[in-house]
Amino acid sequence: EDKDGVVYDCEVRTSDQKNLPRRMRYYQGMLDIAFFTAGADYNTMRKSYVIFICNFDPYGEGQYIYTFQNRCDQDPEILFGDDAVKVVVNTKGTKGEISPELKEAIIYLDREEVTGPYSKELDDAVNDLKSNEERGQEYMMLMTYGAEQKAAGKYIGKVELIRGWYEDKDD
């Protein structure tokens, strides 16, 4: 979340499983659930970005960045206006206007190669995180917690499915 209340979900994709759009849709839904209170005015929903950093080019066009927003089929100039933006960063890209800092970051993410002051900052931050034992333990705890929550969600889903089956059977 940034200072303006915009929310972000950033993920790294290292294999092309041919499901990027639907995976991004899922993450968008999760952001909406996490940052919107039931019963609240829909106009209070925050602008959100789902960003996938891919070490492959999912669209084969060579762009550094692919940005998607919902548009009208009949007139692509009309944006749907739901403030949900999906961004795919292609670390193999060669086309498009991007800032020198973003280009450095993309190269660093792709090859861990320091090419300037910005990527040096990234490299220093990564090395600091790797060498900081306390942060490493925090990270592992978060990963474990996330895995436990996912397992609990699957269990609850199965229970709900069984409960629904029994309720339908009584009718």
JOHUMO-V121218 format. One record per pair of residues at least 4 apart in sequence whose ideal C-beta (glycine too) atoms are under 7 Angstrom apart, sorted by the first residue. I is the first residue (numbers start at 1). GAP is how many residues later the second one is. Records with the same first field share a line. If there is no record, write none. Layout:
I: GAP ; GAP
//
This chain:
1: 4 ; 6
2: 4
5: 41
6: 40 ; 41 ; 42 ; 43
7: 24 ; 28 ; 39 ; 41
8: 41 ; 43
9: 18 ; 22 ; 41
10: 41 ; 43
11: 16 ; 41
12: 41
13: 39 ; 40 ; 41
14: 41
16: 40 ; 42
19: 4
20: 4 ; 32 ; 38 ; 68
21: 4
22: 4
23: 4
24: 4 ; 26 ; 28 ; 62
25: 4
26: 4
27: 4 ; 23
28: 4 ; 20 ; 22 ; 56 ; 58
29: 4
30: 4
31: 4 ; 17 ; 19
32: 4 ; 13
35: 11
36: 4 ; 9
40: 4
45: 38
47: 36
48: 35 ; 36
49: 36 ; 38
50: 36
51: 36 ; 38
52: 36
53: 36 ; 38 ; 56
54: 4 ; 34 ; 35 ; 36 ; 37
55: 36 ; 37 ; 55
56: 36
57: 5 ; 33 ; 35 ; 36
58: 30
59: 7
62: 31 ; 32 ; 33
63: 27 ; 30 ; 32 ; 33
64: 26 ; 29 ; 31 ; 32 ; 34 ; 42
65: 22 ; 24 ; 31 ; 33
66: 22 ; 24
67: 18 ; 20
68: 18
69: 10 ; 16
70: 9 ; 10 ; 12
71: 5 ; 7 ; 8 ; 9
72: 4 ; 6
89: 17
91: 15 ; 18 ; 19
92: 18
98: 4 ; 5
99: 4
100: 4
101: 4 ; 17
102: 4
103: 4
104: 4 ; 11 ; 12 ; 14 ; 15
105: 4 ; 13 ; 14 ; 17
106: 4
107: 4 ; 6 ; 8 ; 12
108: 4 ; 5 ; 6 ; 11 ; 14 ; 15
114: 5 ; 6 ; 9
115: 4
116: 4
117: 4
118: 4
119: 4
120: 4
121: 4
122: 4
123: 4
124: 4
125: 4
126: 4
127: 4
128: 4
129: 6
132: 4
133: 4
134: 4
135: 4
136: 4
137: 4
138: 4
139: 4
140: 4
141: 4
142: 4
143: 4
144: 4
145: 4
146: 4
147: 4
148: 4
149: 4
150: 4
151: 4
152: 4
153: 4
154: 4
155: 4
156: 4
157: 4
158: 4
159: 4
160: 4
161: 4
162: 4
163: 4
164: 4
165: 4
166: 4
//
